[in-house]
Amino acid sequence: MSATATTQVADAYGSRLELEGETLRIEAKGHMGKAALGTAERVIEISDIRAITFESAGRLKNGKLEIVNGRGKTIIHIRHKQNDEVRVLYDVLCAQLPPEIVATSTEGAPLYSEKIDAWSEEVNAWIESKRDS
């Protein structure tokens, strides 16, 4: 899919991110990317995002983009050379989210699960704990 005015694309460590309209698509690249993501592709609706954080990569340490939605936390690792393009995508994404979502830490959120029933209670408990703090 080619980039247009409404599409933001960024390469991350083992994955490719594409933000188009109200949808963030994460596509794993290669076997290691699929193992890290847990699937070949993950689609997250912006309206379902509950928390988001970005940590820049340094020369010796990978960075990460963490997104929590109703199914748990997705962690996207980035290398130093990918900081700028992933940061641009993060900024565009954050501009579409309420400020309280952007300010919410992802710490303690359960990892994403393809089995929604198994994780929905745990994710909801985590969300409630964030509201209480």
ZANU-452462 format. One line per 10 residues: number of its first residue (from 1); their letters; for each residue y, z, x of N, C-alpha, C, CB. Coordinates in nm, 4 decimals. Glycine has a CB too. Layout:
BEGIN
NUM) A) Y:Z:X:Y:Z:X:Y:Z:X:Y:Z:X  ...
This chain:
BEGIN
1) MSATATTQVA) -0.1170:0.0000:0.0850:0.0000:0.0000:0.0000:0.1235:0.0000:0.0898:-0.0003:0.1224:-0.0968  0.2182:-0.0848:0.0661:0.3361:-0.0924:0.1503:0.4416:0.0071:0.1050:0.3928:-0.2335:0.1495  0.5260:0.0470:0.2009:0.6317:0.1429:0.1712:0.7437:0.0749:0.0934:0.6863:0.2056:0.3009  0.7904:0.1404:-0.0086:0.9041:0.0926:-0.0851:1.0081:0.2023:-0.0890:0.8625:0.0498:-0.2280  1.1182:0.1803:-0.1619:1.2249:0.2791:-0.1697:1.1763:0.4103:-0.2305:1.3408:0.2242:-0.2509  1.0743:0.4066:-0.3150:1.0254:0.5276:-0.3798:0.9015:0.5848:-0.3113:0.9947:0.4991:-0.5249  0.8612:0.5275:-0.1995:0.7422:0.5728:-0.1289:0.7800:0.6248:0.0085:0.6392:0.4596:-0.1171  0.7260:0.7412:0.0446:0.7446:0.7981:0.1777:0.6069:0.8121:0.2397:0.8200:0.9364:0.1726  0.5876:0.7580:0.3590:0.4574:0.7591:0.4259:0.4713:0.8287:0.5605:0.4022:0.6146:0.4441  0.3703:0.9078:0.5970:0.3689:0.9740:0.7276:0.2256:0.9859:0.7762:0.4360:1.1139:0.7202
11) DAYGSRLELE) 0.2065:0.9658:0.9050:0.0757:0.9881:0.9662:0.0718:1.1297:1.0199:0.0471:0.8846:1.0794  -0.0412:1.1971:0.9971:-0.0640:1.3312:1.0483:-0.1898:1.3276:1.1339:-0.0769:1.4355:0.9324  -0.2315:1.4418:1.1842:-0.3482:1.4508:1.2708:-0.4745:1.4348:1.1863:-0.3498:1.5858:1.3480  -0.5341:1.3157:1.1875:-0.6553:1.2886:1.1119:-0.6331:1.2521:0.9666:-0.7429:1.4053:1.1182  -0.5085:1.2308:0.9276:-0.4814:1.1936:0.7880:-0.3524:1.1139:0.7765:-0.4734:1.3188:0.6996  -0.3376:1.0510:0.6626:-0.2173:0.9743:0.6297:-0.1660:1.0275:0.4969:-0.2462:0.8186:0.6225  -0.0374:1.0565:0.4914:0.0260:1.1106:0.3717:0.1112:1.0033:0.3072:0.1112:1.2351:0.4051  0.1036:0.9956:0.1758:0.1863:0.9002:0.1025:0.2424:0.9699:-0.0212:0.1044:0.7726:0.0630  0.3734:0.9810:-0.0247:0.4418:1.0387:-0.1393:0.5029:0.9252:-0.2183:0.5501:1.1422:-0.0958  0.4519:0.9072:-0.3388:0.5008:0.7997:-0.4248:0.5299:0.8574:-0.5622:0.3977:0.6829:-0.4340
21) GETLRIEAKG) 0.6565:0.8592:-0.5979:0.6962:0.9141:-0.7267:0.6595:1.0605:-0.7380:0.6322:0.8361:-0.8394  0.5733:1.0934:-0.8328:0.5324:1.2318:-0.8598:0.3982:1.2680:-0.7971:0.5254:1.2548:-1.0087  0.3496:1.1847:-0.7058:0.2156:1.2034:-0.6515:0.2156:1.2023:-0.4988:0.1225:1.0954:-0.7041  0.1467:1.3007:-0.4388:0.1225:1.3031:-0.2953:-0.0241:1.2705:-0.2741:0.1603:1.4417:-0.2320  -0.0505:1.1652:-0.1995:-0.1875:1.1231:-0.1695:-0.2121:1.1497:-0.0209:-0.2108:0.9704:-0.2055  -0.3230:1.2187:0.0071:-0.3623:1.2487:0.1444:-0.4934:1.1766:0.1699:-0.3760:1.4038:0.1692  -0.4931:1.0866:0.2651:-0.6111:1.0069:0.2964:-0.6610:1.0445:0.4354:-0.5799:0.8548:0.2880  -0.7856:1.0865:0.4443:-0.8448:1.1220:0.5728:-0.8675:0.9964:0.6557:-0.9775:1.1985:0.5529  -0.8451:1.0087:0.7866:-0.8703:0.8986:0.8798:-0.9865:0.9388:0.9690:-0.7425:0.8644:0.9649  -1.0965:0.8682:0.9582:-1.2124:0.8947:1.0426:-1.2942:1.0142:0.9965:-1.1682:0.9165:1.1835
31) HMGKAALGTA) -1.4021:1.0376:1.0688:-1.4948:1.1449:1.0320:-1.4324:1.2830:1.0514:-1.6228:1.1342:1.1143  -1.3569:1.3014:1.1585:-1.2950:1.4313:1.1837:-1.1877:1.4622:1.0788:-1.2340:1.4347:1.3248  -1.1119:1.3623:1.0413:-1.0111:1.3821:0.9376:-1.0741:1.4187:0.8046:-0.9266:1.2575:0.9219  -1.1850:1.3533:0.7736:-1.2561:1.3828:0.6487:-1.3143:1.5235:0.6532:-1.3683:1.2792:0.6235  -1.3656:1.5645:0.7681:-1.4206:1.6999:0.7812:-1.3094:1.8043:0.7664:-1.4923:1.7166:0.9178  -1.1944:1.7785:0.8257:-1.0831:1.8733:0.8171:-1.0283:1.8821:0.6748:-0.9713:1.8329:0.9137  -1.0171:1.7697:0.6071:-0.9637:1.7665:0.4712:-1.0686:1.8083:0.3681:-0.9115:1.6269:0.4387  -1.1950:1.7872:0.4017:-1.3028:1.8228:0.3096:-1.3381:1.7127:0.2119:-1.2656:1.9450:0.2336  -1.2716:1.5994:0.2236:-1.2936:1.4855:0.1354:-1.2271:1.3638:0.1983:-1.2378:1.5128:-0.0085  -1.2557:1.2466:0.1487:-1.1933:1.1254:0.2013:-1.0486:1.1114:0.1541:-1.2736:1.0027:0.1597
41) ERVIEISDIR) -1.0201:1.1647:0.0355:-0.8860:1.1521:-0.0206:-0.8580:1.2685:-0.1151:-0.8700:1.0172:-0.0946  -0.7370:1.3152:-0.1121:-0.6943:1.4211:-0.2044:-0.5623:1.3776:-0.2661:-0.6800:1.5604:-0.1311  -0.5503:1.3948:-0.3971:-0.4282:1.3596:-0.4690:-0.3714:1.4874:-0.5296:-0.4555:1.2511:-0.5798  -0.2437:1.5132:-0.5014:-0.1766:1.6328:-0.5516:-0.0541:1.5889:-0.6316:-0.1361:1.7292:-0.4344  -0.0476:1.6315:-0.7553:0.0701:1.6041:-0.8380:0.1800:1.7031:-0.7997:0.0361:1.6141:-0.9910  0.3014:1.6546:-0.7825:0.4123:1.7400:-0.7420:0.4339:1.8534:-0.8410:0.5398:1.6581:-0.7280  0.4168:1.8268:-0.9681:0.4373:1.9295:-1.0703:0.3362:2.0436:-1.0594:0.4291:1.8672:-1.2083  0.2272:2.0239:-0.9853:0.1237:2.1265:-0.9699:0.1402:2.2081:-0.8419:-0.0132:2.0620:-0.9712  0.2392:2.1771:-0.7589:0.2587:2.2495:-0.6333:0.3168:2.3871:-0.6629:0.3516:2.1703:-0.5371  0.2532:2.4911:-0.6056:0.2952:2.6303:-0.6268:0.3650:2.6891:-0.5047:0.1750:2.7160:-0.6625
51) AITFESAGRL) 0.3374:2.6347:-0.3863:0.3988:2.6817:-0.2620:0.3837:2.5718:-0.1577:0.3338:2.8161:-0.2126  0.4785:2.5683:-0.0621:0.4724:2.4678:0.0441:0.5426:2.5235:0.1683:0.5383:2.3327:-0.0019  0.4818:2.5009:0.2848:0.5442:2.5413:0.4104:0.5225:2.4325:0.5153:0.4871:2.6769:0.4595  0.6135:2.4278:0.6109:0.6048:2.3321:0.7216:0.6285:2.4082:0.8506:0.7080:2.2149:0.7054  0.5421:2.3850:0.9481:0.5568:2.4439:1.0806:0.5509:2.3306:1.1824:0.4460:2.5520:1.1086  0.6576:2.3136:1.2573:0.6638:2.2061:1.3569:0.5612:2.2273:1.4671:0.8040:2.1970:1.4174  0.5115:2.1164:1.5195:0.4198:2.1211:1.6332:0.5013:2.1324:1.7612:0.3277:1.9951:1.6370  0.4468:2.2034:1.8565:0.5063:2.2099:1.9895:0.4258:2.1215:2.0830:0.5115:2.3561:2.0421  0.4606:2.1209:2.2089:0.3860:2.0388:2.3054:0.2431:2.0906:2.3256:0.4597:2.0358:2.4402  0.2231:2.2219:2.3082:0.0923:2.2806:2.3333:0.0221:2.3304:2.2074:0.1062:2.3931:2.4295
61) KNGKLEIVNG) 0.0900:2.3262:2.0938:0.0324:2.3799:1.9705:0.0591:2.2838:1.8551:0.0904:2.5203:1.9389  -0.0464:2.2536:1.7792:-0.0295:2.1692:1.6610:0.0528:2.2410:1.5553:-0.1659:2.1288:1.6035  0.1225:2.1631:1.4751:0.1955:2.2169:1.3613:0.1136:2.1961:1.2357:0.3344:2.1511:1.3478  0.1723:2.2327:1.1214:0.0978:2.2133:0.9975:0.1912:2.2080:0.8776:-0.0047:2.3246:0.9791  0.1439:2.1363:0.7789:0.2049:2.1311:0.6472:0.1024:2.1941:0.5547:0.2439:1.9825:0.6031  0.1421:2.3001:0.4843:0.0510:2.3684:0.3927:0.1040:2.3541:0.2507:0.0346:2.5187:0.4309  0.0168:2.3147:0.1600:0.0536:2.2941:0.0202:-0.0474:2.3690:-0.0664:0.0576:2.1410:-0.0162  0.0035:2.4530:-0.1562:-0.0831:2.5244:-0.2499:-0.0594:2.4669:-0.3885:-0.0562:2.6789:-0.2473  -0.1686:2.4275:-0.4531:-0.1603:2.3848:-0.5930:-0.2639:2.4638:-0.6721:-0.1838:2.2295:-0.6078  -0.2918:2.4231:-0.7934:-0.3841:2.4963:-0.8789:-0.5260:2.5068:-0.8277:-0.3868:2.4338:-1.0101
71) RGKTIIHIRH) -0.5616:2.4272:-0.7294:-0.6969:2.4308:-0.6733:-0.7039:2.4995:-0.5384:-0.7504:2.2916:-0.6605  -0.5911:2.5456:-0.4860:-0.5914:2.6165:-0.3588:-0.5010:2.5515:-0.2560:-0.7311:2.6247:-0.3048  -0.5208:2.5917:-0.1298:-0.4346:2.5496:-0.0199:-0.4946:2.4313:0.0555:-0.4104:2.6659:0.0760  -0.4113:2.3294:0.0763:-0.4453:2.2158:0.1606:-0.3660:2.2294:0.2889:-0.4158:2.0796:0.0892  -0.4339:2.2203:0.4030:-0.3681:2.2300:0.5336:-0.3758:2.0941:0.6009:-0.4338:2.3408:0.6230  -0.2592:2.0415:0.6382:-0.2506:1.9139:0.7079:-0.1953:1.9428:0.8471:-0.1604:1.8103:0.6297  -0.2739:1.9153:0.9487:-0.2325:1.9423:1.0859:-0.1510:1.8250:1.1400:-0.3553:1.9689:1.1756  -0.0543:1.8573:1.2249:0.0292:1.7530:1.2843:0.0437:1.7763:1.4344:0.1681:1.7492:1.2169  0.0618:1.6679:1.5057:0.0881:1.6724:1.6495:0.2383:1.6613:1.6736:0.0119:1.5589:1.7237  0.2780:1.6948:1.7936:0.4201:1.6940:1.8297:0.4863:1.5595:1.7981:0.4365:1.7261:1.9784
81) KQNDEVRVLY) 0.4192:1.4504:1.8306:0.4777:1.3172:1.8086:0.4894:1.2812:1.6604:0.3942:1.2120:1.8793  0.4268:1.3595:1.5728:0.4312:1.3326:1.4286:0.5311:1.4219:1.3544:0.2930:1.3510:1.3689  0.5948:1.5133:1.4262:0.6880:1.6078:1.3641:0.7921:1.5398:1.2761:0.7579:1.6882:1.4707  0.8593:1.4397:1.3310:0.9727:1.3797:1.2608:0.9336:1.3139:1.1289:1.0391:1.2781:1.3493  0.8299:1.2298:1.1306:0.7957:1.1597:1.0068:0.7357:1.2535:0.9021:0.6982:1.0468:1.0362  0.6591:1.3539:0.9446:0.6050:1.4497:0.8475:0.7175:1.5381:0.7943:0.4931:1.5367:0.9117  0.8142:1.5731:0.8800:0.9278:1.6546:0.8352:1.0109:1.5794:0.7308:1.0166:1.6942:0.9555  1.0302:1.4500:0.7502:1.1036:1.3696:0.6517:1.0303:1.3715:0.5177:1.1210:1.2235:0.7017  0.8996:1.3518:0.5208:0.8212:1.3563:0.3966:0.8317:1.4946:0.3323:0.6725:1.3212:0.4242  0.8216:1.5998:0.4117:0.8353:1.7373:0.3614:0.9712:1.7577:0.2950:0.8168:1.8390:0.4760
91) DVLCAQLPPE) 1.0779:1.7121:0.3590:1.2125:1.7283:0.3033:1.2277:1.6527:0.1707:1.3178:1.6793:0.4039  1.1738:1.5316:0.1634:1.1796:1.4531:0.0391:1.0997:1.5244:-0.0700:1.1245:1.3084:0.0615  0.9843:1.5760:-0.0342:0.9008:1.6493:-0.1289:0.9721:1.7755:-0.1773:0.7660:1.6855:-0.0646  1.0294:1.8520:-0.0853:1.0982:1.9764:-0.1218:1.2187:1.9519:-0.2118:1.1426:2.0498:0.0034  1.2839:1.8394:-0.1955:1.3995:1.8066:-0.2801:1.3584:1.7901:-0.4263:1.4677:1.6783:-0.2300  1.2303:1.7649:-0.4505:1.1795:1.7469:-0.5864:1.1206:1.8752:-0.6448:1.0747:1.6379:-0.5878  1.1190:1.9825:-0.5651:1.0588:2.1091:-0.6084:1.1650:2.2148:-0.6346:0.9597:2.1599:-0.5034  1.1366:2.3096:-0.7240:1.2291:2.4205:-0.7443:1.2410:2.5042:-0.6161:1.1825:2.5088:-0.8626  1.3581:2.5612:-0.5870:1.3778:2.6390:-0.4629:1.2781:2.7528:-0.4454:1.5172:2.6959:-0.4602  1.2370:2.8170:-0.5540:1.1432:2.9290:-0.5407:1.0051:2.8832:-0.4935:1.1302:3.0022:-0.6739
101) IVATSTEGAP) 0.9694:2.7591:-0.5184:0.8420:2.7047:-0.4695:0.8503:2.6833:-0.3182:0.8070:2.5706:-0.5420  0.9611:2.6297:-0.2736:0.9802:2.6017:-0.1311:0.9879:2.7320:-0.0514:1.1079:2.5179:-0.1090  1.0419:2.8362:-0.1104:1.0580:2.9633:-0.0419:0.9325:3.0496:-0.0434:1.1707:3.0387:-0.1032  0.8289:3.0093:-0.1163:0.7063:3.0891:-0.1295:0.6124:3.0651:-0.0120:0.6348:3.0562:-0.2614  0.5694:3.1725:0.0514:0.4745:3.1636:0.1617:0.3377:3.1208:0.1101:0.4645:3.2981:0.2357  0.2642:3.0473:0.1920:0.1281:3.0063:0.1560:0.0240:3.1024:0.2116:0.1002:2.8651:0.2067  0.0678:3.2049:0.2805:-0.0240:3.3005:0.3424:-0.1124:3.3672:0.2375:0.0543:3.4067:0.4207  -0.2394:3.3740:0.2669:-0.3341:3.4403:0.1782:-0.3888:3.3545:0.0656:-0.2705:3.5583:0.1202  -0.3351:3.2354:0.0478:-0.3852:3.1484:-0.0587:-0.5249:3.0986:-0.0226:-0.2888:3.0287:-0.0825  -0.6152:3.0918:-0.1199:-0.7499:3.0402:-0.0911:-0.7445:2.8914:-0.0593:-0.8448:3.0654:-0.2103
111) LYSEKIDAWS) -0.8376:2.8457:0.0223:-0.8428:2.7039:0.0561:-0.8807:2.6205:-0.0660:-0.9426:2.6797:0.1700  -0.8352:2.4966:-0.0655:-0.8593:2.4008:-0.1738:-1.0084:2.3881:-0.2006:-0.7993:2.2630:-0.1395  -1.0435:2.3779:-0.3260:-1.1827:2.3567:-0.3645:-1.1902:2.2448:-0.4667:-1.2452:2.4864:-0.4210  -1.2884:2.1604:-0.4518:-1.3119:2.0545:-0.5489:-1.3662:2.1121:-0.6801:-1.4095:1.9504:-0.4918  -1.4155:2.2347:-0.6749:-1.4727:2.3006:-0.7921:-1.3653:2.3894:-0.8549:-1.5997:2.3844:-0.7538  -1.2902:2.3361:-0.9460:-1.1749:2.4047:-1.0031:-1.2120:2.5360:-1.0701:-1.1064:2.3153:-1.1024  -1.3222:2.5423:-1.1410:-1.3588:2.6649:-1.2109:-1.3843:2.7799:-1.1145:-1.4814:2.6415:-1.2964  -1.4426:2.7505:-1.0014:-1.4768:2.8543:-0.9051:-1.3532:2.9161:-0.8406:-1.5675:2.7976:-0.7982  -1.2450:2.8417:-0.8331:-1.1286:2.8894:-0.7593:-1.0083:2.9233:-0.8458:-1.0888:2.7878:-0.6602  -1.0063:2.8818:-0.9703:-0.8855:2.8995:-1.0504:-0.8460:3.0459:-1.0652:-0.9052:2.8383:-1.1870
121) EEVNAWIESK) -0.9431:3.1359:-1.0824:-0.9094:3.2777:-1.0927:-0.8496:3.3292:-0.9632:-1.0327:3.3594:-1.1293  -0.9064:3.2901:-0.8504:-0.8561:3.3366:-0.7214:-0.7156:3.2829:-0.6946:-0.9511:3.2943:-0.6087  -0.6911:3.1574:-0.7255:-0.5579:3.0997:-0.7065:-0.4580:3.1677:-0.7998:-0.5600:2.9465:-0.7317  -0.4951:3.1875:-0.9249:-0.4051:3.2538:-1.0193:-0.3734:3.3965:-0.9763:-0.4662:3.2543:-1.1589  -0.4709:3.4692:-0.9213:-0.4471:3.6043:-0.8708:-0.3499:3.6006:-0.7535:-0.5796:3.6708:-0.8284  -0.3640:3.5016:-0.6660:-0.2724:3.4874:-0.5527:-0.1308:3.4589:-0.6021:-0.3199:3.3748:-0.4583  -0.1171:3.3710:-0.7018:0.0149:3.3379:-0.7571:0.0787:3.4631:-0.8151:0.0038:3.2272:-0.8659  0.0032:3.5402:-0.8896:0.0564:3.6632:-0.9487:0.1003:3.7615:-0.8408:-0.0484:3.7286:-1.0395  0.0246:3.7711:-0.7316:0.0640:3.8619:-0.6238:0.1953:3.8197:-0.5589:-0.0454:3.8687:-0.5186  0.2218:3.6889:-0.5530:0.3475:3.6394:-0.4986:0.4640:3.6706:-0.5925:0.3388:3.4887:-0.4734
131) RDS) 0.4395:3.6646:-0.7213:0.5446:3.6963:-0.8190:0.5809:3.8440:-0.8134:0.4994:3.6585:-0.9613  0.4810:3.9279:-0.7853:0.5041:4.0722:-0.7805:0.5756:4.1160:-0.6534:0.3730:4.1456:-0.7923  0.5694:4.0346:-0.5482:0.6307:4.0757:-0.4208:0.7706:4.0238:-0.4040:0.5473:4.0293:-0.3054
